[in-house]
Amino acid sequence: MKDRILQIMDQEGLTPSAFADAIGIKRAAMSHITSGRNNPSLDVFTKILERFTYISPDWLLLGTGNMQRETKYTVQPQKQLELFPPDSHIQTEKKFTPGYPKEIKDKTPQNPPKKEENEQVTLKETPVKKVVKIIIYYSDKTFDTLIPEM
């Protein structure tokens, strides 16, 4: 069991203390496991399997089969997605143009609206917001981070 845990640490490039931090156990407990003084508990195995979801439970607990889980599906390479592509059906905001509509502009209004002397209309432009990062959390406690190309 100790050798399989050491193999995971080697594959992940982690020291025993970094591995202990990654799975959420005390560094001293990890030191006892790697030295052979103590065998890992069920809690340690569970934490390893939760953190490193690609590890096969049979391989970790029993030493049988492959180190990585057998998947029943194929992973498609991730395609860069745009949240709002340029050809999307979402309408853009219309710019406000002060004044009368075209058909009224050509005619002199009969009763123009009264304007107060100090009345001013100011339009504030809102800055364009861009999506910087999207994080998707899955039920198996893994996540994907999507970052759009700028």
C-alpha positions in Angstrom: 0.0 0.0 0.0 2.8 2.4 0.9 4.5 1.8 -2.5 1.3 2.6 -4.4 0.9 5.9 -2.4 4.5 6.7 -3.2 3.8 5.9 -6.9 1.0 8.5 -6.8 3.2 11.1 -5.2 5.9 10.4 -7.8 3.4 10.8 -10.7 2.0 14.0 -9.2 5.5 15.3 -8.4 4.6 15.9 -4.8 6.7 15.6 -1.7 5.1 13.7 1.3 4.3 16.9 3.0 2.7 18.5 -0.1 0.8 15.2 -0.7 -0.5 15.3 2.9 -1.6 18.9 2.4 -3.3 18.0 -0.9 -5.4 15.2 0.6 -6.0 17.0 3.9 -4.1 14.9 6.5 -1.4 15.8 9.0 2.1 15.7 7.7 3.2 13.5 10.6 0.6 10.9 9.6 1.9 10.9 6.0 5.5 10.5 7.3 4.4 7.5 9.4 2.8 6.0 6.3 5.7 6.5 4.0 8.2 5.2 6.5 6.1 2.0 7.0 5.5 2.6 10.6 1.7 2.9 10.1 -0.6 1.5 7.5 -3.0 4.0 5.8 -6.5 4.2 7.3 -9.7 4.0 5.3 -10.0 7.7 5.8 -6.6 8.3 4.1 -7.7 6.0 1.2 -11.0 7.9 0.8 -9.2 11.3 0.8 -6.7 10.1 -1.8 -9.6 8.8 -4.1 -11.6 12.1 -3.6 -8.6 14.3 -4.5 -7.1 12.2 -7.3 -10.2 11.0 -9.1 -8.3 9.2 -11.8 -6.9 6.6 -9.4 -8.6 3.2 -9.5 -9.9 2.2 -6.0 -9.1 -1.5 -6.7 -5.5 -0.6 -7.6 -5.0 1.6 -4.5 -6.6 -0.8 -2.0 -5.8 -4.2 -3.5 -3.0 -3.6 -6.0 -5.0 -5.2 -8.8 -5.7 -3.7 -12.2 -4.4 -0.5 -13.6 -3.5 2.6 -11.6 -5.9 4.7 -13.6 -9.7 4.1 -13.6 -11.2 2.5 -16.7 -13.5 4.9 -18.3 -16.6 3.9 -20.1 -16.6 7.0 -22.2 -14.1 8.9 -24.3 -13.0 12.3 -23.4 -13.3 14.8 -26.2 -10.8 17.5 -26.4 -12.2 20.8 -25.1 -13.2 23.3 -27.7 -12.8 26.9 -26.9 -16.4 28.2 -26.3 -17.6 31.7 -26.5 -20.4 32.7 -24.1 -21.9 35.2 -26.5 -20.5 34.5 -30.0 -20.8 37.4 -32.5 -23.5 35.6 -34.6 -25.7 34.9 -31.6 -29.3 35.9 -31.5 -28.9 38.2 -28.6 -29.8 41.8 -29.4 -27.4 44.5 -28.7 -28.5 47.6 -26.9 -29.7 50.5 -29.1 -27.9 53.8 -28.7 -30.0 56.7 -27.5 -30.2 59.6 -29.9 -31.7 62.7 -28.4 -34.4 64.5 -30.4 -37.6 63.7 -32.1 -38.3 60.6 -34.2 -37.6 61.2 -37.9 -41.3 61.6 -39.0 -41.8 64.3 -36.3 -38.4 65.9 -36.8 -39.4 67.2 -40.2 -42.6 68.7 -39.0 -42.8 71.5 -36.5 -44.6 70.2 -33.4 -47.9 71.9 -32.6 -47.4 71.9 -28.9 -43.7 71.3 -28.1 -43.1 69.9 -24.6 -42.1 72.4 -22.0 -38.5 72.3 -20.9 -37.3 73.7 -17.6 -34.4 76.0 -18.0 -31.9 74.0 -15.8 -33.0 70.6 -17.1 -30.1 68.6 -18.6 -30.2 65.1 -20.0 -27.0 63.2 -19.4 -26.3 59.7 -20.6 -23.7 57.6 -18.8 -22.0 54.9 -20.8 -21.6 51.7 -18.9 -18.3 49.9 -19.5 -18.4 46.8 -21.6 -18.2 43.7 -19.4 -16.3 40.7 -20.7 -16.3 37.2 -19.3 -12.9 36.5 -17.8 -13.3 33.0 -16.3 -16.1 30.4 -15.9 -15.7 27.7 -13.3 -17.9 24.6 -13.5 -18.1 22.4 -10.4 -19.1 18.7 -10.8 -20.7 16.4 -8.3 -17.6 14.3 -8.0 -15.8 17.3 -6.5 -13.8 18.1 -9.7 -14.0 21.3 -11.7 -13.1 22.7 -15.1 -12.0 26.3 -15.7 -12.9 27.9 -19.0 -11.0 31.0 -19.9 -12.0 32.8 -23.2 -9.4 34.0 -25.6 -9.0 37.8 -25.4 
